[in-house]
Amino acid sequence: MAVTFPRLNPIIFKEKEISPFESCNTPFFQKWNKEDYIVFQVSYDKSFTSGEVVAKLVDIDGNVSGECINEVVPTVDTYQAIFRVSCNLNEGLYRIKLTTTTNKFIFFSNYFTIGKYDGSMLVEYSCRGNKFDCVFSTTQYNYVFYIRVDGGVKSGDVSYSADDVFYSDQDKTVHLIDSIPYTLRKYTFGDSYGLPVWMADKLNRVLACDMIKIDNTLVVKNDGSKLEATASDAYPYVGLKIELLRKIEGNSEYLYLSESEMMQAGLSIEMIDGETSYSVNAPKTGRIHIGTFENTFN
């Protein structure tokens, strides 16, 4: 009998129920906006039946506030359960309760708060293939994770550069043959208190995914960049920074797009049979149906 949780999950689970304030003077609570979805995966072996492991969103008093949608992907030896739940609830402290239909075990996630956090970033991440012990794609759906974290880009952490090609003739006159400008942005993760080490480890794994969006902007790591941690003995948490590039910088700023132009700018998904579907501003529910032509305008 085995139950495992991918480290790429946006939340963590603990075997014992603990106080929401844990053991430090400054407790850390993950943040979610009311429009967010929490998506996580659990793997369990076939000593359980398919769908036997269930998850519920509960408040600080243990009352059930939401049922997690449970989609099970069977493999040779295990069941991969993909859970999704909406955060459209009253503001407050919540957690995920993981159990079975026959109460064989009970696990609780870390506590998190649901509200409205304007100073936070929504990080969306996925992979082209199934990796990191996670299911990202089936014949019907593509799945994505979300994690919300405080932070942003400070004006002093933006640098401007260009890839230049020069030619020097016999008279040593230098000519600029070509130049491609781009902007480097160093993102800060965490507020003035920073982030716990388990969250830092999780973000490091997030940044290894193929597709990363921060507030709907596709980003990639700059060549050779890695998370830079800043710690102090006076604080239990760490601050994190990393240099990222926008995957598509572009040379224009769009003031208006007609519906047909928005369709052309949609997310292209290649299907198994070679057909292609498009999704424009797909709702962030944790999955995209790859066989359906979806067109959502906000």
MIMAR-867143 format. One record per residue (C-alpha): residue in one letter; x negated, y, z negated. Coordinates in steps of 0.25 Angstrom, whole numbers, padded with zeros to 4 digits, always signed. Last residue first. Example, Ala and Ser with C-alpha at 12.3 -4.5 7.8 and 13.67 -1.06 7.14 Angstrom:
// residues 2
S-0055-0004-0029
A-0049-0018-0031
//
This chain:
// residues 298
N+0049+0152+0084
F+0051+0145+0097
T+0052+0129+0097
N+0051+0122+0110
E+0050+0107+0109
F+0049+0097+0121
T+0050+0084+0114
G+0041+0072+0116
I+0029+0077+0107
H+0038+0079+0095
I+0030+0088+0086
R+0028+0086+0071
G+0025+0093+0058
T+0037+0102+0057
K+0030+0114+0062
P+0040+0118+0073
A+0034+0118+0087
N+0030+0132+0091
V+0030+0127+0106
S+0030+0112+0108
Y+0027+0106+0122
S+0028+0092+0128
T+0019+0085+0137
E+0021+0072+0144
G+0009+0063+0145
D+0016+0050+0140
I+0009+0052+0126
M+0013+0067+0125
E+0004+0079+0126
I+0008+0090+0117
S+0007+0104+0122
L+0010+0115+0112
G+0017+0127+0118
A+0011+0138+0126
Q+0019+0134+0139
M+0032+0134+0131
M+0029+0148+0125
E+0027+0153+0139
S+0041+0148+0143
E+0047+0154+0131
S+0041+0168+0134
L+0029+0172+0126
Y+0027+0186+0120
L+0016+0193+0113
Y+0005+0183+0116
E-0009+0187+0113
S-0019+0184+0124
N-0033+0178+0125
G-0031+0165+0119
E-0037+0159+0106
I-0033+0145+0108
K-0039+0135+0098
R-0040+0147+0088
L-0054+0145+0081
L-0056+0142+0067
E-0067+0145+0057
I-0065+0138+0043
K-0063+0144+0029
L-0059+0137+0016
G-0058+0142+0002
V-0059+0131-0009
Y-0051+0129-0022
P-0054+0127-0037
Y-0059+0141-0039
A-0070+0147-0048
D-0080+0137-0043
S-0079+0143-0029
A-0076+0137-0016
T-0077+0141-0001
A-0075+0130+0009
E-0079+0132+0024
L-0070+0123+0033
K-0078+0119+0045
S-0082+0126+0058
G-0092+0119+0068
D-0084+0123+0080
N-0073+0132+0076
K-0061+0124+0071
V-0048+0124+0079
V-0036+0133+0078
L-0022+0132+0084
T-0013+0144+0079
N+0000+0141+0074
D-0003+0146+0060
I-0015+0138+0059
K-0015+0126+0070
I-0024+0115+0070
M-0024+0104+0081
D-0035+0093+0082
C-0037+0091+0067
A-0050+0093+0059
L-0046+0106+0053
V-0035+0099+0045
R-0046+0090+0039
N-0053+0102+0033
L-0040+0108+0029
K-0037+0095+0021
D-0050+0095+0014
A-0048+0110+0010
M-0034+0106+0005
W-0041+0095-0004
V-0051+0105-0009
P-0041+0115-0014
L-0039+0128-0007
G-0043+0142-0009
Y-0039+0151-0020
S-0040+0164-0012
D-0031+0157-0001
G-0034+0145+0007
F-0039+0142+0021
T-0047+0153+0028
Y-0048+0153+0043
K-0061+0158+0050
R-0056+0163+0063
L-0065+0163+0076
T-0061+0171+0088
Y-0064+0169+0102
P-0069+0176+0114
I-0073+0169+0127
S-0084+0176+0135
D-0089+0173+0149
I-0101+0178+0158
L-0106+0189+0149
H-0118+0195+0157
V-0132+0198+0151
T-0142+0205+0159
K-0155+0199+0157
D-0159+0204+0171
Q-0160+0189+0176
D-0145+0187+0171
S-0140+0184+0158
Y-0127+0176+0157
F-0118+0176+0145
V-0107+0166+0141
D-0099+0170+0128
D-0091+0162+0119
A-0084+0173+0110
S-0083+0177+0095
Y-0074+0184+0085
S-0074+0181+0071
V-0062+0181+0061
D-0065+0178+0046
G-0065+0193+0042
S-0051+0194+0046
K-0047+0183+0037
V-0041+0171+0043
G-0030+0163+0036
G-0027+0156+0022
D-0017+0149+0014
V-0014+0135+0019
R-0002+0127+0025
I-0005+0113+0031
Y+0003+0107+0042
F+0002+0094+0049
V+0005+0090+0063
Y+0012+0078+0070
N+0014+0075+0085
Y+0027+0067+0087
Q+0033+0056+0096
T+0022+0046+0100
T+0014+0049+0087
S+0004+0060+0084
F-0002+0066+0072
V-0003+0054+0063
C-0013+0056+0052
D-0025+0047+0047
F-0035+0058+0051
K-0031+0055+0066
N-0019+0053+0075
G-0022+0061+0087
R-0020+0075+0092
C-0022+0080+0078
S-0013+0090+0069
Y-0014+0102+0061
E-0005+0114+0057
V-0011+0124+0048
L-0001+0134+0042
M-0008+0146+0036
S-0005+0153+0023
G-0004+0168+0019
D+0011+0169+0022
Y+0015+0158+0012
K+0030+0156+0012
G+0035+0145+0002
I+0032+0130-0001
T+0021+0126-0011
F+0013+0114-0012
Y+0011+0103-0022
N+0001+0092-0018
S+0008+0079-0013
F+0015+0069-0022
F+0014+0054-0021
I+0024+0044-0026
F+0023+0029-0025
K+0031+0016-0022
N+0044+0025-0023
T+0053+0016-0015
T+0055+0026-0004
T+0041+0029-0005
T+0034+0042-0011
L+0027+0055-0007
K+0032+0067-0014
I+0027+0080-0007
R+0025+0093-0015
Y+0033+0106-0018
L+0031+0119-0025
G+0040+0130-0021
E+0047+0139-0011
N+0060+0133-0006
L+0060+0123+0005
N+0057+0123+0020
C+0044+0115+0018
S+0048+0104+0028
V+0043+0090+0027
R+0035+0081+0036
F+0030+0067+0033
I+0022+0058+0043
A+0021+0044+0038
Q+0010+0035+0044
Y+0014+0020+0042
T+0002+0011+0041
D-0004-0002+0046
V-0002-0002+0061
T+0004+0012+0062
P+0018+0017+0059
V+0022+0032+0060
V+0032+0036+0050
E+0039+0050+0050
N+0044+0054+0036
I+0051+0068+0035
C+0048+0073+0021
E+0061+0075+0012
G+0062+0089+0006
S+0064+0095-0008
V+0064+0083-0017
N+0063+0087-0031
G+0050+0084-0038
D+0050+0096-0047
I+0039+0103-0039
D+0047+0101-0026
V+0047+0088-0018
L+0045+0086-0003
K+0047+0071-0001
A+0039+0060+0006
V+0042+0045+0010
V+0034+0033+0011
E+0043+0021+0015
G+0044+0026+0029
S+0039+0013+0035
T+0038+0003+0024
F+0026+0003+0015
S+0016-0009+0014
K+0014-0004+0028
D+0003+0007+0024
Y+0006+0021+0021
S+0001+0034+0028
V+0006+0048+0024
Q+0007+0060+0033
F+0010+0075+0030
V+0018+0086+0036
I+0023+0098+0027
Y+0031+0107+0036
D+0031+0122+0035
E+0042+0132+0036
K+0043+0134+0021
N+0028+0138+0020
W+0019+0128+0014
K+0008+0130+0004
Q-0001+0121-0003
F-0002+0123-0018
F-0016+0124-0025
P-0016+0126-0040
T-0025+0137-0046
N-0029+0133-0060
C-0032+0119-0056
S-0027+0105-0061
E-0015+0103-0053
F-0005+0114-0052
P+0006+0106-0046
S+0005+0096-0057
I+0001+0082-0053
E+0009+0070-0047
K-0001+0058-0045
E-0005+0051-0032
K-0008+0064-0024
F-0004+0068-0010
I-0010+0079-0002
I-0004+0089+0008
P-0007+0094+0022
N-0010+0079+0026
L-0024+0078+0033
R-0029+0069+0022
P-0020+0059+0027
F-0012+0052+0016
T-0012+0037+0013
V-0003+0027+0007
A-0007+0013+0005
M+0000+0000+0000
//
